[in-house]
Amino acid sequence: MSAAATEELDGRSLRAAQKRKRRRRTVLDAALRVFSAKGYHQTRVADIIEEASIARGTFYLYFDSKNAIFHELLDLLLERIHENMIGVDLEPGAPPVRDQILATVRSVLGSFREDPALAKFVLREAVGIDEAVDEKLHGFYSQLHDWLSMSLANGQRIGFIRPLDTEPVAWLILGSVKQLVQRVLEEDEVDLDHLSRVLLDFNLQGIMHAAPG
């Protein structure tokens, strides 16, 4: 096969792959709209097919059930959150630790605002869908907890965090984040910079004045 023919074949393959990716995303977006409007349990595959304006056979080329779609939507949200969890850079010349943590908090909260319909649906519907979803969520929150606990331990090591029991404190921080995320999703317009600072100040400083020296 000539180089030109190979290049043409590669080009066709790339365009076909891109088309499949777009069609898959079309099905996901349609499913999310229907799920958001009717709820997971009330949604039928036929509803998704109608919303996406595709044939039934086309649907099953990409997904074997609405449950498979839910798992992919959940994976999309969890992946987006993971991508915004940034570690602290302790190299010389790096920004102050507090500023780096604030940027991470802002990024994590912002990840829920990138696609609020997806975040609202997953957080509202996820618990109890099936054992696999429960296990995936449990694993995700456990990873977040471990990441927070490790970050606290590292903060203690460099003298940024006072001595404390990192395991339960990590769960307390995670709880405050989850509650604030609910607020972020409920409001049409929120000041993420302000909320990020409030969340960080609360978890680093608490609510009391420092005790007299």
C-alpha positions as CSV (number, residue, x, y, z in Angstrom):
1,M,0.0,0.0,0.0
2,S,1.3,3.4,-0.9
3,A,2.1,6.1,1.6
4,A,-0.8,8.2,0.2
5,A,-3.2,5.3,0.5
6,T,-2.1,4.6,4.0
7,E,-2.5,8.2,5.0
8,E,-6.0,8.3,3.5
9,L,-7.0,5.1,5.3
10,D,-5.6,6.5,8.6
11,G,-7.6,9.7,8.0
12,R,-10.8,7.8,7.4
13,S,-10.2,5.7,10.6
14,L,-9.6,8.9,12.6
15,R,-12.8,10.5,11.3
16,A,-14.8,7.4,12.0
17,A,-13.4,7.2,15.5
18,Q,-14.3,10.9,16.1
19,K,-17.8,10.3,14.7
20,R,-18.3,7.4,17.1
21,K,-17.0,9.5,20.0
22,R,-19.4,12.3,19.1
23,R,-22.4,9.9,18.8
24,R,-21.5,8.3,22.1
25,R,-21.5,11.7,23.7
26,T,-24.8,12.6,22.1
27,V,-26.3,9.5,23.7
28,L,-24.8,10.4,27.1
29,D,-26.0,14.0,26.9
30,A,-29.5,12.8,25.9
31,A,-29.6,10.3,28.8
32,L,-28.5,13.0,31.3
33,R,-31.3,15.3,30.2
34,V,-33.9,12.5,30.5
35,F,-32.5,11.2,33.8
36,S,-32.5,14.8,35.2
37,A,-36.1,15.3,34.2
38,K,-37.6,11.9,35.1
39,G,-35.2,10.4,37.5
40,Y,-33.1,7.3,36.9
41,H,-35.7,4.7,37.9
42,Q,-38.5,6.3,35.8
43,T,-36.4,6.5,32.7
44,R,-36.7,3.9,30.0
45,V,-34.1,3.1,27.3
46,A,-36.9,4.1,24.8
47,D,-36.9,7.6,26.4
48,I,-33.2,8.0,25.8
49,I,-33.5,6.8,22.3
50,E,-36.2,9.3,21.5
51,E,-34.3,12.2,23.2
52,A,-31.2,11.3,21.2
53,S,-33.1,10.9,18.0
54,I,-31.3,7.6,17.2
55,A,-32.3,4.1,16.3
56,R,-32.6,1.4,18.9
57,G,-29.8,-0.5,17.3
58,T,-27.5,2.6,17.4
59,F,-28.1,2.9,21.1
60,Y,-27.0,-0.7,21.7
61,L,-23.9,-0.1,19.7
62,Y,-22.6,2.1,22.5
63,F,-24.4,0.9,25.7
64,D,-26.1,-2.3,26.7
65,S,-28.4,-0.7,29.3
66,K,-29.3,2.5,31.0
67,N,-27.3,1.3,34.0
68,A,-24.2,1.3,31.8
69,I,-24.9,4.9,30.9
70,F,-25.2,5.8,34.6
71,H,-21.9,4.2,35.4
72,E,-20.2,6.2,32.6
73,L,-21.8,9.4,33.8
74,L,-20.6,8.7,37.3
75,D,-17.1,7.9,36.0
76,L,-17.0,11.2,34.1
77,L,-17.8,13.2,37.3
78,L,-15.3,11.3,39.5
79,E,-12.6,11.6,36.9
80,R,-13.2,15.4,36.7
81,I,-12.9,15.7,40.4
82,H,-9.7,13.6,40.5
83,E,-8.2,15.9,37.8
84,N,-8.7,18.9,40.1
85,M,-7.1,17.4,43.1
86,I,-3.6,19.0,43.0
87,G,-0.8,18.3,45.4
88,V,1.3,20.9,47.2
89,D,4.6,21.9,45.6
90,L,7.3,22.3,48.3
91,E,10.1,23.2,45.9
92,P,11.9,26.5,46.4
93,G,10.1,29.3,44.6
94,A,6.7,27.6,44.8
95,P,3.7,29.7,45.8
96,P,2.8,29.8,49.6
97,V,1.3,26.5,50.8
98,R,-2.0,28.2,51.8
99,D,-2.4,29.7,48.3
100,Q,-1.8,26.3,46.7
101,I,-4.4,24.7,48.9
102,L,-6.9,27.5,48.1
103,A,-6.3,26.9,44.4
104,T,-7.1,23.2,44.9
105,V,-10.2,23.9,46.9
106,R,-11.3,26.3,44.1
107,S,-10.6,23.8,41.4
108,V,-12.5,21.0,43.2
109,L,-15.6,23.1,43.8
110,G,-15.4,24.4,40.3
111,S,-15.4,20.9,38.9
112,F,-19.0,20.5,40.1
113,R,-20.0,23.7,38.3
114,E,-18.5,22.6,35.0
115,D,-21.5,20.4,34.4
116,P,-24.1,21.1,37.2
117,A,-26.7,18.9,35.7
118,L,-24.4,15.9,35.8
119,A,-23.3,16.7,39.3
120,K,-26.8,17.2,40.6
121,F,-28.1,14.0,39.0
122,V,-25.2,11.8,40.1
123,L,-25.2,13.1,43.7
124,R,-29.0,12.8,43.9
125,E,-29.5,9.4,42.3
126,A,-26.3,7.5,42.9
127,V,-26.8,5.9,46.3
128,G,-28.7,2.6,46.0
129,I,-28.6,2.3,42.2
130,D,-26.8,-1.0,42.5
131,E,-23.9,-2.6,44.5
132,A,-21.4,-1.7,41.9
133,V,-22.3,2.0,42.1
134,D,-22.2,1.9,45.9
135,E,-18.8,0.2,45.9
136,K,-17.5,2.8,43.4
137,L,-18.7,5.7,45.5
138,H,-17.3,4.1,48.7
139,G,-14.0,3.6,47.0
140,F,-14.0,7.2,45.7
141,Y,-14.7,8.7,49.1
142,S,-12.2,6.5,50.7
143,Q,-9.6,7.7,48.2
144,L,-10.5,11.3,49.0
145,H,-10.2,10.6,52.7
146,D,-6.8,9.0,52.3
147,W,-5.6,11.9,50.1
148,L,-6.8,14.4,52.8
149,S,-5.3,12.4,55.6
150,M,-1.9,12.1,53.8
151,S,-2.1,15.9,53.0
152,L,-2.7,16.6,56.7
153,A,0.2,14.4,57.7
154,N,2.5,16.1,55.2
155,G,1.3,19.5,56.5
156,Q,2.3,18.4,60.0
157,R,5.7,17.3,58.8
158,I,6.4,20.8,57.4
159,G,4.9,22.5,60.4
160,F,1.9,23.9,58.6
161,I,-0.7,21.8,60.4
162,R,-0.8,21.5,64.2
163,P,-0.7,18.0,65.8
164,L,-4.0,16.2,65.4
165,D,-5.5,12.9,64.6
166,T,-5.5,13.0,60.8
167,E,-7.9,10.1,60.2
168,P,-11.1,11.5,61.7
169,V,-10.2,15.1,60.8
170,A,-9.9,14.0,57.2
171,W,-13.5,12.7,57.3
172,L,-14.7,16.0,59.0
173,I,-13.1,18.0,56.2
174,L,-14.6,15.7,53.6
175,G,-18.0,16.2,55.2
176,S,-17.7,20.0,55.1
177,V,-16.8,19.8,51.4
178,K,-19.8,17.6,50.6
179,Q,-22.1,20.0,52.3
180,L,-20.7,23.0,50.6
181,V,-20.9,21.2,47.2
182,Q,-24.7,20.9,47.8
183,R,-24.9,24.7,48.2
184,V,-22.8,25.2,45.1
185,L,-25.2,23.1,43.1
186,E,-28.4,24.6,44.6
187,E,-27.6,28.2,43.8
188,D,-27.7,29.5,40.3
189,E,-24.9,31.9,40.9
190,V,-22.2,31.4,43.5
191,D,-18.9,33.2,44.3
192,L,-16.6,30.2,44.2
193,D,-13.6,32.3,45.2
194,H,-15.4,33.4,48.4
195,L,-16.7,30.0,49.2
196,S,-13.3,28.4,48.7
197,R,-11.8,30.9,51.1
198,V,-14.5,30.3,53.7
199,L,-14.1,26.5,53.4
200,L,-10.3,26.8,53.8
201,D,-10.5,29.3,56.7
202,F,-13.0,27.1,58.5
203,N,-10.9,23.9,58.2
204,L,-7.6,25.5,58.9
205,Q,-8.6,27.9,61.7
206,G,-12.0,26.8,63.1
207,I,-14.4,29.4,64.5
208,M,-12.7,30.5,67.8
209,H,-10.2,33.3,68.3
210,A,-6.8,32.1,69.1
211,A,-6.3,31.5,72.8
212,P,-4.2,34.2,74.6
213,G,-0.5,33.3,74.7
